[in-house]
Amino acid sequence: MAAWYSVEPEDLKARSGPAKATAIELACRLTGWTQRAIGLYYGGISCAAVSVSRQKIRNCPAAQTKTIEQLQGKLPHDFAKLKV
């Protein structure tokens, strides 16, 4: 995921931007974790911040949505087994 955006994996937790928003969206779709757990994982942000990030994704251009769909197709589908 980080490689797609040419960022370090740690940056997904430390910085905001399209890479982090995409990671949060995919985590919400694939892990079964709560928004609170996802927020804690991605730098200790609140569940409200996760919700805002997802809202931005829903309102983004079609190109960003296509990127998310492409990435989702490339990722394994057993993320629900992961523990926070």
N, C-alpha and C positions, 0 to 999 in steps of 0.2 A: 504494500500500500504506500509506504513512504517513498519507495523507489519510483513509483509512478509520478510523484510530484517532485522528485529529486530533493527530498529532505531527509534528515536523519530521523529514525524512529522516536528518539527522545523529543524531537521538535513537535511531534503530535501531541505531546503532553504539556509542553511549555509554551507554545505559541498558538495564536488563533490564525485562521485563514482557511482557504479552500481544502487543504489537505486534512486539517483537523476536523472540519465540518463533514467531510466525506467519511473519515474514519468513525466519527460519532454516528453518522447515519447508518453505516454498515454494521456497526456494533449493535445499534438498536434493532436492525432488521434480522441479524443472524445469531445473536448470542442468547436472547431470552433474558438478559440482565435487565434490571430496572434502570430507569434514567438516572437515578441516584448513584447506582453502582458504576454506571458508565461515566458519569461526571467525576466520581472519585478516581477512577482509573485514568481519565484524561486530564490530569492536573488538578484535581480537587475542585472542579467547577460544580456549581449547584445543578440540581435537576431542572430548575428554571432555565439556566443557561443552555443545558442540553436541548430543552424544548425550543428555545429561541434559535439555536443552531439548526435544528431540524426544520423549523419554519422557513429559515433562509434557504435551505435546500429545496423545499417545496416551491418556493418562489423564484428559483434560479432559472437561468436559460436552459433550453433543451440540451445544449451541449454538455452541461454539467450533469444533468440527469442521465444522459447517455453514458458518461464516464462512470457514474456510480453503478449503472446496470452492467457495464463491461467488467468492472472490478468485482462485483458481486458474483458474476459468472465464473471468475477465475479463482475464487476463494473456496476452501473446503466448507462443507455445509454441516460440520459437526461442532460448531462453536458453542452450542448450548452446553457442552460438557466442560467447558472452561470454568474455572473458579476465579473470583476476584480476590 
